[in-house]
Amino acid sequence: MDKLMLQQNMNIDLLKAAYRSGELNVKTFLKEKLVQAKNDTSNVWISTISEEQLDQMLTVLESKSIDELPLYGVPFAAKDNIDFAMLPTTAACEAYSFQPTESSSVVKLLIEAGAIPLGKTNLDQFATGLVGVRSPWGAVNNSFDPDYVSGGSSSGSAVAVATGQVSFSLGTDTAGSGRVPAALNNIVGMKATKGLISCTGVVPACKSLDCVTIFANSTSEVNLVLDIASELDADDCYSRDNLLTNSAEHYDTNRTLTGLKVGIPEASQLNFFGDYGAQMLFETSVERLKEAGAEIIIINFQPFLDAARLLYEGPWVAERYAAIEAFFKADPTQCLPVIQTIVGGATAHSAVDTFKAMYRLQAFKVQCDAILSELDCVLTPTAGTAYRIKEVEADPIQLNSNLGYYTNFMNLLDYAAIALPAGLLSSGLPFGITLFGPAFSDRLLLSVGAQWQKTTNFTLGATAHKLSDVEQTLSSEAKEGQVDIAVCGAHLTGFPLNHQLTERGAYLVKSTKTSADYRFYALAGGPPFRPGLIRVAEQGAAIDVEVWRLPESTVGSFLTGIPQPLGLGKIQLADGSWVTSFICEGYAIESAKDITEFGGWEGYMATLSIDKVI
């Protein structure tokens, strides 16, 4: 495996593959990453764990199996307004600092899944800002050019991922803080549906709007972390249970974009603040989606923009005051001057102002929801331009506002959004796009984002590596003595015969699809019920499969348990590669049911009664 790529871009699947093969020792590697974090010179970190604290977590980790924990040994970072019991929470204000007695709900879930938090990252003080310069710990340097802002408020979290210091990180988002820094550092930022990730143990900015967000280099990693992190929390009054239609299983890396209805703002409603290069990259992004088969629909973006203005021009800024009222009242000068100006201005709003603004917001939401109802998602720039740190210091309020032009309305209107890399400007700085949709459209957005990343194949973060490099490395990782086998039926995860793989030491490499050259059948007999996969010359389709890696020594015993008319042969995957798999003899389909239309075994079995599934 390319160890340099692992050091720079710690893809979760790559990292776990290296642990499994013995190329990386968990303890040694994580200690190296901790040293890297401690030696960071970009103002990414406010605090990091000690080596002794790392040893404590490693002791717990080493008592578990890598097969038990989906994030086994995966290093991550948490924005320093998210509690982690081993370190103080500062919200980038030293006078406010306190030592939490327990970790936030989301950090607990990730640690239980095997992830290792290396520390707390820098942010715009009290998560108030989109620039990443409003911190006594210093401005976080953009990972591409230190003269430019890194984006905020989750600045340190974004740069930690872009520079390969962690595999993923947590931020928060009230007005764009989980998306703007993603765009300015060439990574993926997910602001999931409000309430999907608990905010228990998070210092609030605007409690009714706040979201915990996820940064990573790929949509697949975001999907995995979101699946682990999104759990209903009775202690968070804004927590919401996910919908079955929005579960991790509905993340589809091979989702076609053909026929996808994508709204884009009217040209007169787009604003790039004089940045012609950003405008050209956005127009290129629209053309890429068209070429991929998406239907582009021009929409009236004005109601979204009108709603956005309510966030800072309306009474919602009073929520920022409410979050730290006692602290702020005691001595406002303990906050940075720009924070004093923003938070202190909240007291001018009355309860009457609040209700009037709520009525206006509801009217905008009705308009915006009606527009969205005709679409699958909306495409905008994430930020219309980027600014130098000196420019922001000279004009902190207006330039910060400009960065939120496309983001401020999202939580007010209860939408989900994902920020995606969209190329580099002539200056060398990244440009990003955002896809957004209604609440609980997270997996649709992630699936479209996965196809976008495949199509564009941009470099990941501030590294020279691409997603195709990661996938190629993973596909070539089957060492001497190991065999990859694709399964499509009763051996899938969660199905009755999956134990025949796991008890032989097999582990899941990836979930994917076949090439579009197969028909799929439900064979006679059972239980357990079994499918048959047959390659055809025409009228084929792509079928869901999982690729598992087995020790070569166990393949024989596995094969003996496969009854006629099934056997092992070769099938072609969606990426063009061939892999050993279950195949079916042709005579068997005479008494079988064609279930190709369901796209896979899980889709078909979901249509049957429970007693048949069992």
N, C-alpha and C positions, 0 to 999 in steps of 0.2 A: 504493500500500500504506500501511496505517496505521503510520507510523514510530514513534508512541508505543507501539503494541502490540508492535512489534519490540523496542523498548528495554526493555520490561517483561517480555515473555514471548517469549524467543527460540526459538520453535519451529524445529526444524531445517529442515523443509520451507519454512517462511516465509523463513528466513534465506537458504537457497540460492536461492529464487526471486528474492529481492531482489538477490542477487549477480548472477544471470543477467541480470536486466532492467537492471542498471546503477544501480538506485536506491540501492544501497549499494556503496561501494568497500571491498573486503576490508581493505586496509591501514588506511584511515581509521577504519573501524568498530571494528576490533580495538584500535586505539590508544585509542579512546574508552572501550571496555570496560575496558581496562587502567587507565586513569585512574579510572574508576568504582570498580574494585576497590581501588586504592590509597587512595581517599578514603572507603572504607567505615568506618562508625562503630559497627557492630554486633558487632565482634570476630570477623568471619567468617574473616579471613585471618591466617595466621602469617607467610607470606612471599609475595611476588608477583615475577614476572619483571621484569627491567629492559626499558626500551624497546629497548636494543641486542639483548637476547636475543630479543625479539619480532621485530625486524628479521631476525635470523638465520633464524628459523622461517618468516617470510613469504617470504624469498628462496627457500627450498626449495619452499614452497607455490606460488609464482608460476611455477615451472618446470613445474607440473602443470596438467592440465585439470580443471575442475569435474566433468566427466563421468567422470574416472578415479577420483575420490576421494569416497566416500559421505559423508564428514564434512568436506568442503572448507571451511576457514575457520570451523569451528564451535568457539566457545570453551567450555572445560570447566575444572573444578577437580578436584584430587585431594586427598583427606584426607592430612594430614601424617604418616601412618605408611606411605604408599605412595611408593616412591622415584621421583623425577624428577631426572634428572642435572643440570639447571640450578640446582637449589635444594637446600639442606640438608634432611635428614629429622630431625625433632625428636621425633615422637610426643608433642608437647606437654610436653617436658621438656628445657629448655635444656642441662642438663649432659649429657644423652644424645646431643645433636645430632651428626650426622656428615654428610659430603658424599659421597653415593653416586657411584661411578664410572660407573654406567649407570642407565638408567631401569628400572623394574619392567616385567615382561613385558606387563602390560595397558596401561600408559601407552605403551609402544613401539607396540603394535598400533593404538592410537587415533591416535597421531601419524602413523603410516604411512597411515592412512585419511584424513588431512587435518585432524584436530582440533588445536586450539591450546590447550595448558594455560596458563592465566593465573597459576596459583600453587597454593600448598598451604594447605589449610583447617584451621581450629582443631578441636580434639577434646577429649573427656575423656582425660586423661593415660593413655598406654599403652592407649588404647581400652578403658579400664576404667570403665564407667558408662553410664547411659542418660539422663543429665540435661543434658549440655552446659555444666556449670558448673565442672567439675574441670580447669581449665586455668590456668596462670600468665599466659596471654595474655588472660584475662578470660572471663567467662560470655558465650556467644554469645546475643544477644537473639533471642527468638522474633520471627518476621517479622510477627506480628499484634499482639503486645503485649509490649514489652520487659521488663515485670515478671515474665513467665512464662518457664519453661525452654523451650529450643528442642528439647530431646531430644538424646540422645547415643547412642553416643559421636561419631557422624558429624555433629555439630551444624553446623559451618561449611559442610559440603558441601550439606546440606539447605537452609539459609537462602540460600546463594548461588544456588540454583535458584529458590527461592520468590520472591526479590526481583529476579529477572531479571538477575543479574550474569553468569550463564553459561547455556548451553542445557541442559547436563546435568553431572552430577558423579559422582565415585567416592567411595564410603564403604567401610567394612568392617562385617561383622556376625558376632558370636560369640554374642550373647545377645539381639539385637534392634536393634543399632545402625544397621542399614540400613532399619528399618521405623518405629521409634518417632519419630525426627525427621521422617520423611515425614508421619506422621499429624499431628504438632503444627505442621506448616507447610503442610498442604493440597496436598501433591504426591504423586507416585507413587514408591514405593520398592520395588525388586526385589531380594530375596535369592534368587538363583537356586540351583539344585541345587549342593550342595557339590562343589567341584572343577571346575565348568564354566569359571570364570574363574581363571586361574593366580594363585597367591599368591607367586610368585617376585618378590622385591624388595619384599615387604610385611613390616613389623615384626610378628611374631606376637603375638597375645594368647593364644589357645589354638590351637596349630598344627593340631591334629587336627580342629578345628571351624571355623576362620576361613573366611569368604567375603568376596571383594570384591563390593560391591553398586553398584547404579546408581540415581541419582535423576534424575527428569525430570518434566515436566508432563503427559506423556501416555504411554499404553502403547505407542503406535506408535514413539515415540522410544526408549523402553526396549528394545523389540524390535530396533531397528536397532543400537543400541549393544551389546546382548548378542550379536547375531550376529557383530559385529566382534571383540568382546572374548573370546568363548568359543573358545579354540583350545587343543588338547592341548599340554601343556608337559612335555617330558622332564625339565626341571630341577626340577619340582615333584612330589614323590612322591605328593601327594594329588590331582594333576590327573586328570580323567576325560574321556574322549571323549564327545561328545554322541551321542544316539540319532537316527537318521533321522526317527523319528516326533516328535522334539522340535526339529526344525530350524526356522529362521526362516520357511520356507514354510508351516509349519503354524500360524502366527499368523493368525487369521481375525477381521477387524474386524466381520464380519457374522454371527458365530456366534450361533445362536439359543440362548436360555436355557431354552426349552421342554423340559421333561423332565430338566433338569440336576439331579442329586441333590446337595443341599448340606446338610451336617451342621451343626448348631448345638448348643452345650452346653446341658445341662439348666439351667433357670432358677436352681436353687440353686448351680450351679457357676460362674455368671457373677459377676463382682465389679467394681463401678464405684466402690468406695471412697467411697460417699456422694454421688456425682455423679449426681443424678437426670436432668439434661439429657443426659448421655452415654448413660444407659440408654435414654432415649426415642429418641435418634438411632439407637442400635443396633436397637431394635425397629422403627423406621421403615425401616431398611436391610433387615431381614428381610422386611417387607411389600413393599418395592419388588421384591425378588427373586421373591417369590411372584407378584406382579402381572405380572412379565416371563415367567412360566411355569415357574420353578424349583420343584422339589419339596423342601420343607424337612423334614429328618429330625432329630429330637432324638437326640443321642448322649450316652453317658457320657464326660464329659471328664476324669474323675479320673485315668486313667492318664497323660494328657498333663501334667496338673498335677504328678503325682508325679515324672515324669521331669524336669520343669523345676526342681524343688527340688534335684536332684543337681548342677546347674551351679555354684551358689555354696555350697551346704551340703555338697557332696561333694568328692572329691579333684581334680576338674577344675580347681579354682582353682590347683592346683599347677602347671598348665601355664603360668599367668600368671607364676609365679615362675621356671619354667624358661626362659621367653622372655628374661628380663632378669637372670638369676641373678648373673652376674659383676658387672654394674653395681649391682644392688641390694645385694649383699653388701659391696661396697666402701664404700658410704655410703647407707643407706636414706633419710637425711634429704634427699637430693637429689630425692626424690619428694614429692608433696603428702601431708599427713597421712592423708587418707582412702585414698590408694593404698597407703601404708605399712601401714595396717590390713588391707586386703584381701589384698595380695600377701604381706605378712609372715606372715599366718595360714596360708599354704599349707604351711609346714614341719611343721605338726602332723599332717599326713596321712601314713600309711605306705603301703608297697606293698601290704600286706594290705588296707588300706582301699580302695585303688584297685581291686583285683580284685573285692572284694565289691560295690563300686559298679557295676563293669562288668557283673556278673551281674544286678544289679537293673535296670540300664538295658536289658539285652537282654530281660529279662522284660517290661518296660514296652513295648518296641518291638514285641514279638510281639502284645501286646494292642492297641496303637495301630494297627499295620498291618492287623490284622483288622477294626478299625472302619473304616479308610480304604478297605478293599477293597470295601465296600458303597456307596461314595460316589464322586462326581466330585471334590469338594473340601469343605473345612470353612470356615465363616465364623465369625470372632470379632471383637470389637473389636481394634484394634491396641494401644491403651492405654486403660485403664478411666477415666482422668481425666487432668488436667494440673495441675501445681503451680506456684506462684509461686517465684521464685528464693530468696526469703527463707525459704520453708517448707523447701526442700531443704537450704539451708545449716544450718538448725536441726536437721534430722533426715536426714542424707545417706544413710544405709544403708537404712532402711526405705522411704523414699519412692522411692528408686531401685529397690528390689526390687518395689514396687507397679507401677512402669511396665513391668517385665518379666514381669508375671503371664501374659500371653498370648504371650510371645515366647521365653522362655528354653529351651523344649524343642526348638525347631525344628532346630537343627544337631545336637543330641545324637541326634535320631531320624532325621536325614538326610532332611528334607523341604524342598520348595521353597515360597516364600511371596511374595506381593505385597501391599503396603500401598496402599490407595486412599482418596482423600478421600470423606467421607460426610456433609458438611454442617457448619454452624457452630452452636456453642452460643449460648445467650442472651448469654454474656459476649463473644461475637465471636471466640472461639478456635475453631480447627478441631477436628473429630473425624474419626477414620479407622477403617476396617475392614481386616481382613486376610483374604485367601483363601489357604489352603495345601493342598498335596497331596503325594503321594509324590515321590521323586526323579524327575527328568525329566518332570515335569508342567508345566514352565515355560510352554510355549506355550499349553497349555489355560488356565492361570491368566491369562496375558496376554490371551487372546481373550475370556475372561469379563470381565476388567477393561475391555477396550475397549468391550464392550456396556454395562457398568456406567457408564462415563464418558459414553457417548452418551445413555443413558437419563436420567442425573441432570443432566448438563450444568452441573456446579458451576463456579464461578470457578477459575482456575488459579493456584496459589500465592497470593501476597499481592497479585495484580493484580485488576483489575475485569473482566478478559477471560475468556471461556468458550471451550471447545473448538469450539463452533459458530461463534464469531467467526473462529477460525483457519481452519476448513474453508471458511467463506464467502469469506474473503479469498483463500484458495488457488484456489477455483473461479472467482473473478472475475479472476484474474491474467493470463488470456490477453489479451495486448495486441493492438493493431492490428498486423497483419502476422504473427499467430500463430494456429494452429488446433489445437484439441485433438481427437485421434482415439483412440477406444477400439479395442483389438485383443483377440482372444480365441483365436488359434490360432498359426500358424507365425511370427507377428511378435512373440510374447511374449518376454520376457527369457530368454535361454538357448536359444531355438529357432532353426531354420535361417534364417529370413527377418528376424530382428531387425535385421540389418545394414542392411536397406533403410530403416529408420527412423534409426538412428544415423549413417549416412553422409550423411543429409540434415540433420543438425544437430538431430534430435529428442532430447528427453530425457523420462524417465519422471516423470509428475506424481504418480500414485498407483496402487496396486493396490486394486481394489474388486470389486463384483458388480453385475450388472444388477438391476433390479426383478424380482420373482417372476412374470414374464409371458412367459417365453421357453422354447422347446424348442431342444435343441442336437443337431447331427447331425455324424457323420463322413462327409464327401463321398467319392464314388468317385474313384479315381485316385490319383496321387502316385508317387514323392515329388516335392516335399514334400507331406505329407499336410495336408489343410485341413478345417476345420470350417465348418458353416453355422449361423447363429443366426437364428431365426425367432420373431417375436412371435405369441402365441396368446391367445385369449380365455379359455381355461380350461386347467387342469392344467399351468400354467406353473411355472417354477422360476427361482431366482436363479443366474446363471452367472458364473464368475470372468472378469474382464477387467482389462486395464491401460490407463490413459489416458496417452497420449504427446502432447507438445506439439511441433508442427512449424512451421518458418517457412512462411508462406502461399505463398511463392514456389516451394516444393518440392512442394506438394500435388499439382500437376498431373502431374509426373513420377511421383510415388508412385501416383497413380490409374491411370496407363496400364499399370502393371505388375500390376494386379489382373485376373485372368482371370474369365470367366463360370464359374459363375453368381453370383459374388460382386460386390458393389459397395459404395459408400458411401451410408449413410443415417443416420437418427437412431435411437438406442436410449435407453431410460430406465434410469438408474442407481438403485442401492438408496436413495440419498438423495433421489430424486424428480426430480433434474435430468436434462436430455437432452443427449446428446453425439453428435457424428458418429462413426460406427462402420462396421465391416464388417457387411453384412447379406446375406442369401441369398435368391435367387428361389425361389418356392414349388415349382416343378416339380422342383428338384434333389433334394428329399427322397424322391422316389419310389425312387431307387436308393441312398439314404443309410442309414446306421445311426443310430438314435436313441441318443445317448450322454448324455442329460440327467442320468441317474442319477449320473454321475461328477462333476457340478458344475462341470466346466471341462475345458479341453484337457489340462492337466498331469495331472489325475487320470486321464483316459482313456488318455493315452499311456503312463503308468506301467504299464498293464496289458498293453502290447504288448511284443513281443521287441525287443531293441536294434537289430537290423538294420532293423526297420520304422520305428523312431524316426529313424534316420539317413537 
